[in-house]
Amino acid sequence: MTAFLYHFHGIGGFDFSSMSPDDVKSIQSLAGQRDLEILPTVYLRRENLSRLRDTMQAFSELSQAGDVPNIAGFGIEGPLLGPDGGIPRRGKWYPTADEWAQLAELGSFGLKYVVMAPDAMDLDDPVGDGLTFSELLCRFYDNGVRIGVGHYHRDNPHRSALRLEHVLDHLHLHYESSPFLVLTDHLYNDMPRNFVHAWRSKAAMGRRVDELAQVMAPRWTRETLPDLLGPVPAAMLNAALDGRLMPCLNFDGRHVDLAICRRTIDYLGADRLIALTDHIEVDTMAGEPLTQDAHSGLRLRDDGAVAAGSSGYTTQRANMLSIGLNDHQVQQLFYRNPKAAIEFRPARQASSV
């Protein structure tokens, strides 16, 4: 396979958030034609939960028959997400205990991860019907479904970083530790930050040199990152150094400036990151229309919020080479790391069984 597209929202004429069981074979055909292994990522509307289950059951049957070799499973983004960001509005909602159970059970059909805000609540807070947040996490993991941390709240960065640490501590206490035990959504996007991470308009580009210098000139260390980048991105980067999570980074140059992408690789190394495209090839997502910005190429909601990218593997690979990465590093980021992450399956610590 040329690449493993770990997290993206649509291929060809298909919006993964609106697909049906009959679409699975066509999506397989497109992925095969492009020599890609893919993991479709869905923004789930509440009313689509049963259809998603039917779609994943169809996928599971096809997978067992060997008929979908280019589809590695599925991811879901949400519905427990922070209040900001350009997600489809109906992709954010609060499940009942029964709906959480239905989502966890999708692990048997090939659901690999669920993106959620790790700072939405404390571990002992209830999520419904006597179920606590910590118990919900274990229910997912016991069904083979991991979380991808992302879409943070922005009103209290120190609390968000602390709650992230609590989630990591909880999961690494109860499950065998691995860098792949906890995944992430795209690094730097939709989280509180102390720095400018992208310049997406002509006007903004006029400030790039000065604003970029503020984050690039200082030395990145464990000690400097909380003040330089902010508590949340610092916590994620340092957790990655410690092998406690595997962050993802977008290389389209618009979600995150390529100079910051390069500095991040220099800090972590190519073995501790996954390249994520987060793109879609149609102008709709989860039933909501998108427009493509003429300057940045990003796909926007009707209020101008960034909903997704438009740059796939070919463009992002070229961007990675342009900032000095070699072919081995590109393959590490775009194939070996995401492939290993998705093939990993969480297992209970012996003391936690």
N, C-alpha and C positions, 0 to 999 in steps of 0.2 A: 504494500500500500504506500502511496505517496505521503499521506498525512493522516492523522487521526484528529478529526474535528470534534473536540470534546464538548463544546458548549456553543451552540448557535441555533437559530430559530426558524430557518426555512431554506429550502433548496429548490431551484427551478421555480415552478408555479405553486409550490406547496408552503403554506404557513403551518408549521408543526403544531401550533396551538389550536388549529381548527381541523386537524386531520381526522380521518375516519378509518375503520379497519380496511376498507377497500384501497386506501392510499399506500399501504405499507409496501406492497410489491413494486409500485411505481417509484417510490422513494428509494428502495433498494436498487432499482434499475439505474436511476440517476447517479447514485453514489458509486455504483460499479463502473459506469461509463467514465467517471472522473477519477477512478482509482483511489477513492477516499474511503476510510472507515469512519463512520459517523455515530454520534450519540445525540439524537434530536433532543432539544430542550424546549419544554412546553411552559407557556404561561397559562395557568389553569383557571378558567372561569368556573364558578361554583356549579352552574348548570351543566357543565361539560364533564363532570367527574365520572358519570356512568359511561359516557362515550369513550373517555380516555381508558377506562378499564377494559372496555370491549376492544379497543385498538391495541392495547398492550397484550391482551390475551391472544389476539390474532397474531401479533408479532411473536409471542412466545411459542405458539404452535408452529409457525413458519421457521423459527430459529431451531427448534428441536428437529425439524425435518431437513435442516441445512440449506434452506431456501433464501436466507437473508444474511449472507456472510459479511456484508459491508455495514450492517447496523449492529452496534454493540450493546444496545439497550437504550434507555431513555433517562432524561433528567427533567425535573420540574423546578421552575423558578417561582417561589412563593408557595402558598398564599400569605405566609406570615412574613411580611416585609416591612421595612421602615416607611414613614409617611411621605418621604420625598423621592425624587428620582423619576425617570421617564417610563416607568412600567405601564402596561395597559391598565387602565383604572379598575377594570373588573377582574384583573388578575391578583388583586390584593383583597383578601377577606379573612374572616376569622372562623376556622372550622369548628364544628362540634366535636365532641369526643368520638362519636361514631364516624364522622368524616375523617378525622385523624387516623382512626383504625383502618378505614378503607385505603387511605394513602399508604400506610405502612405495609398493608397486605400486597400492594403492587410490587413489592420486592420479589415476590415469587414469579412475576411475569417479566422481570427485567428492568425495573426501576433501580437506578444506581445511586442517585443522590437527589436531595431536595434542598434548594437554596432557601435559607431563612435568615432573618435577623437574629443573631445570637444575643443581642442586647434588648430584645423585645420585653423580657421579663427576667426575674430571678429564677434560679433553678427550682426553688420550692413553691413558686407561684402556680396556681391551678390553671389548666387549659380547658377544663370542663369535666363534669361528671366525676370529680374526685381525682382526676389524673393531673399530676404535676408536670412542669416543663422537663424536669430531669427524667421522669418516668417516660414521657413522650420520646425523648431522645433515645432512651434504651429500647423502646418499642420499635423505633425505626431500625436501629442497629441490629437488633435481634432478628429482623427480617431482611438483613443484608443491605439496607438503605442507609447511606451516610448523609450528613448534612454538608452543604456548601455555605460557609458563613459569608454574609454580604447584606447589602441594603440596610445599612445601619441607621439608627436614629441620630440626630445631629444636635440635640439640645444639651447633652452632657457627655462630651468625649471621654472624660476620665471614667465615668460610670460605664460607658460602652466598652472601653478597653478592659475594665475590670470584669464585666460580665462575660466578655470573650474568654478571658483567662479562666474563669470559673467553668465555662463549658468545656474548654480544653482539658482542664484538670479532671473534670467528671468523666469525660470519655476515655482519657488515657488511663484513668484509675480502673475502669470497668472492662476495657477492651485491650487486647494486645497492641502495644504501641507500634506505630509506624508513621512515617511522613504522610502516608496516604489515608490515615484514619480519619482525618478531617480535611475536607476540600474547601474551596472558596469560590465566590463569584469574582468578577474582575477587580484586581488590585487598584486602589486609589479612586475608583469611581463609586459614587453613591455612598460616601462615608465622610465623616468630619475630617478636615485636613487643615494644616497650618500653612499650606503653600499652594501656588497655582500649578496645576498639573497638565493643563492643555489650553491651547489658544486656537479657537475654532472659527474666528471671523477675521476679516482684514483689519478691523480696528484693534482687535485683541492682539494680532500679530505685531502690531507696533510696540507693544509692551513686552514682547517675549524676551528680548535680550536681557533687560534689566530684571524681570521677574524670574527668569530661568537661573540667572546668576545667584539669586538668593538661596536656591536649593542645591545648586551644583557646586558652588564655591566651597562651602564648608565640608569638612570630612564627615563621612557617614560612619558612625559607630553605634554600638548599642546604647551608649550614654547620650549621644547627641540627637538620635532620631526622635525621641518623644517631643522635644522642643522644635526640632527642625521640620518634621513631617506631621506631627500630631500624635496623640496617644494611640489611636486606633491603627493607622498604618504602621507605626513603630511596633506595636504589639504583634501585628501579623508578620512583619518581616523577621522580627527576632524569634517568634515561634517557629518560623520556617527554618531559621538557622539551627534551632534546637531539635528539628525533626518532628515537630508537633502538628504541622499542617502543611499543605501543598498549595501555595497561592497561584493564581492565574493572572496573566497579563496580556492585554490587547496590544497588538503591534500595528494597528491601522494608522497610527500617527495622529489620530483625532481624539480617540478616547483618552489616550495618554501620549504626551509628546515623546518622540523617539529618543531624545537625549536622556529623558528620565527613565525610559525603558532600559537604555544601555547602562545607566548608573545602577539600576536595580539588579541587572544581571551581574555587574561587577561586584556588587555587595553580596549577593546570594550564591552566585554560580548557576550555570545552566542546568545543573542536576536538581535544583530546588524550585523550579518554576514550570508551569504549563502554559503554552501559548493558546490563547482563546480568541476566536474571531468575533463572537457575539453578533453575527451578521444575519441578515435575511435578504432574500432576493426578490421579494414582492412588497408592494406598498400597503400591506395590511398585516396586523398582528393581533391575534386573539379577538378578531372581529372589529378592531378599531383601525381606521384609516391612518396612514402615515404619509408624510411628504419627505422628499429627499432634498436636503440643503445643497444648494448649488456650489457653495464654497467648500464645505467640509466633506460632502458626500454622506453625512450621517442621516439616518432616517428619524424624523421628528414627529412627536404628537402634535395635535392641533394647537397646543399652547406653547410650542417651541421646545419642549423638553426632549432630550435625546432618548429615543426608545431603543435604537439598535444601530449597528453599523451596516455598511454595504460592501465592505472589502473582505473577500474570502482568502483562501490559502495562498493563491498565487501572488496577490498584491502584498500580503503581509510577509511572505517569505522574502520578496524583493526588498521590503523595508528592513527586515532583519539583516540581510546581507549588506545593506547600505550603511548600517551603523557598526559594521566591522565583525559581525558574527560569521563563523565559518559553517560549512555544510554540516559538520558533526554537531555543532551546537543547535543549529536549526532542527535537525532530526531529533535531537534530545528533547527540545521544547515542543515540537509539533508532532512527534510520534512516540518515542520511547517513554517519556514521562506520562503523557495522558493515557497511553495504552496500559502501562503498569498501574496507574491509578484506578482505572476502571476494572481491571482484572483482580485487584485486591478485594478481599472480602473480610469484613471485621469478624473477630472471634473473641468471645468472652475470656477475660483473665480467669485462670483456674480458681483464684480466690473469690471470684465474683459470680461463679456459676450457682 
